[in-house]
C-alpha cells in the first residue's frame, strides 16, 4: 500500500523530478569561504596545540580542556581534540569559571585577519625607547632588583 499517492495526486511526475533536481543541484551556502563568524567579546586569540587530550598548549603555555569542552572547525562542526594532536592551529577560545578552556573555534583566513586580545607579542629584550620608561613591578622582580628607598633615621 502506497500512502504517499493521495498527497501527491495533483503533482505530475515531470514536476516532481524538476523539483527534486533543483533541490539537489542548488548551490550550498559557503560557510567557511570568507565569511566571518561572530565570536563572543570575551573570546581570546591564541595558537593551540593539543599534546595529549585533554592537555594542550595555548601560546606555548600548558592548558587543559574542561570536561564537555567544544572545539568547532571552520564550518562550526564539532571536532574531537584527538584529531588535532600535534597540529598548531590559530583559534579563538573561551574559559570556564574554573579557568579551563571550554569553547574553541578554529579560524579560517578571513577570521584570522581580525584583531583580538590574547596574541600580544612577548619580548625578552628592551629597546632604547623603552629604557626611559618608569620601572614597574609585575610581582616577579627578584628582591635584590627592587628599588631602594632612603630610610629616614
N, C-alpha and C positions, 0 to 999 in steps of 0.2 A: 504494500500500500504506500503510495507516494503522497505524503501530506503537504508537500510544498506546491503542488499544482494549483490548488484553489487560490492561493495568494498571488500566484504569477499568471493568472488567467488573462489579464489584459496586456501582458508583455509578449512581444514576438521573440523568436529565437535570435533573429538578427540584432534586435535592440539589446538583448541580454549580452550577446558576445561583444557588441560595441562598448557597452558599459564596463564589462569585465576587462577588456583590453585597455580601455582608458585608465582604469584604476591601476592595473599592473604596470603600465608604461609611464604613468605620471612621474615626474622627477621628484626625488626625495629632497626634503629640505637639507641644506648644507649646514649641519650642526657645528662642525669644527673648522670650517673653511673661512677663517677671517672674522667670524662672529665673536664678540666678546661677552662672556657671561658676567653677570652682576654678582660680585662677591661681598660678603659682609664687611663692614667698615673695619672691624677688629681683626680681620684676617691679615696675617703677615706673610711675607715672601721669603723663600729660602730654597736652598738646594738640598734635596732629600736623597739619602742613600740608605736603603734597607740593608742591614748587615745580617741579622738573624731575627726573623719576626718573633716578637713584637719590637725588638730593639732596632734602632736606626740612628743615623746621623743627620742632623739638620745644621747646615753651615759648618760641618766638622765637629759639632758638639753632640755628645751622646744624648739621645732622647728615647722615649718609649711611647708606643701607640697605646691608647686607652682600650679597655675592653669595649667592644662594639664600635671601634673606630671605622670610619668610612673613607675609602680612597676612591676618588672619581677620576676617570680618564677625561680626555678632551671632549668626548661625546656624552659626558655625565653618566657613564655606566660604571658600576662598582667594579673595582679591580682588587684582587687579593694581594696582600703585601708580599707573599711568597713569590709572586711573578715578577716583582721588582728588585729581587735580591741582586746586589752588586751594581745596579744602574744608578747613576747620578742624574736626577731629574729636577727641573725647576718647578716649584709648587707654591701655592698659597695654602696656608694651614690655619686652623683654629685650635686652641687648647680647651680642655675641660676644666672645671673648677679645681681639680687636683693638680693641674699643671701638665698633664699628659696630652699628647697630640690626639685630637678627636676627629677632626674633619680635614681632609687633604684633597686638593684639586690639582691634577696635573695640568700644566698650562700649554696652550697652543701658541704659535709665534706671535699672533696678534695680542693675546693676553700678556705675554711676556714683555711686551713693549711698555705696558703701563707701569708707572712708578708706584711703589708700595713699600711701607716700612718693613724692616727686617733684613734687608740686604746691604746695610751700611758697610763700607769697607773698613776692615780692621788693619791698622798700621802699627808697626813697632819701631818707627823712626819719627824724628821730629824735624820739620822743615824750619828754615831760618825765620820765616814769617810767624811760625808758631812759638818760637823761643821767647818772644817778648810778651806772650800772654801770661796772665797771673797763674801761678801754680794752684791746682785744685787737688784735693784729696779724695780719691774714689773709695777709700776704705781698705785698699790693698797695698798702700805705701808702707814699706818697712819702717820700723820705729826710728832707725838711725838716719833716715832720709826725711823725716818730718821737719817742718820749720822750727827753728829755735827762737824762743822768746826771752827777752831780758827779764830776769827776776828782780823785783824791787825788794831791797832789804831795809 
